[in-house]
């Protein structure tokens, strides 16, 4: 089952983030799924779409996520990823800065019957938001990479 879940996990990142396919969220998230994310606790597909997917893609319309590695054991898959984009929208409540971003993180997904029932994200969202807020008032933006250690 681990290989099937790795395929599903990679598919999640490619389709949900890179291809912007919200129907994949509905397909791969179990109805009672719970996600512990940098944005708080999320329950189900609609919560994820409203609080994470929509706002993040609105803020970074050119977002590209690359899966750099996976580790699987049983029904659990850990995904190491890198995301790049340009802050061109106000979906996160910060006026567009034009700031190019590069962030790294890890997501742990737990599958049951081919669907994600639990997820845990780890990346430095506070660092990203601090950079965007600082740049919002400066006008001219220099390229920076958000530290996510």
Secondary structure as the mmCIF struct_conf table of DSSP 4:
data_model
#
loop_
_struct_conf.conf_type_id
_struct_conf.id
_struct_conf.beg_label_comp_id
_struct_conf.beg_label_asym_id
_struct_conf.beg_label_seq_id
_struct_conf.end_label_comp_id
_struct_conf.end_label_asym_id
_struct_conf.end_label_seq_id
HELX_RH_AL_P HELX_RH_AL_P1 UNK A 2 UNK A 11
HELX_RH_PI_P HELX_RH_PI_P1 UNK A 12 UNK A 18
BEND BEND1 UNK A 19 UNK A 19
HELX_RH_AL_P HELX_RH_AL_P2 UNK A 22 UNK A 28
STRN STRN1 UNK A 29 UNK A 37
TURN_TY1_P TURN_TY1_P1 UNK A 38 UNK A 39
STRN STRN2 UNK A 40 UNK A 43
HELX_RH_AL_P HELX_RH_AL_P3 UNK A 44 UNK A 48
HELX_RH_PI_P HELX_RH_PI_P2 UNK A 49 UNK A 53
HELX_RH_AL_P HELX_RH_AL_P4 UNK A 54 UNK A 59
TURN_TY1_P TURN_TY1_P2 UNK A 61 UNK A 62
STRN STRN3 UNK A 64 UNK A 73
TURN_TY1_P TURN_TY1_P3 UNK A 74 UNK A 75
STRN STRN4 UNK A 76 UNK A 86
BEND BEND2 UNK A 89 UNK A 89
TURN_TY1_P TURN_TY1_P4 UNK A 91 UNK A 92
BEND BEND3 UNK A 93 UNK A 94
STRN STRN5 UNK A 100 UNK A 112
TURN_TY1_P TURN_TY1_P5 UNK A 113 UNK A 114
STRN STRN6 UNK A 115 UNK A 122
BEND BEND4 UNK A 123 UNK A 123
HELX_RH_AL_P HELX_RH_AL_P5 UNK A 125 UNK A 136
TURN_TY1_P TURN_TY1_P6 UNK A 137 UNK A 138
BEND BEND5 UNK A 139 UNK A 140
#
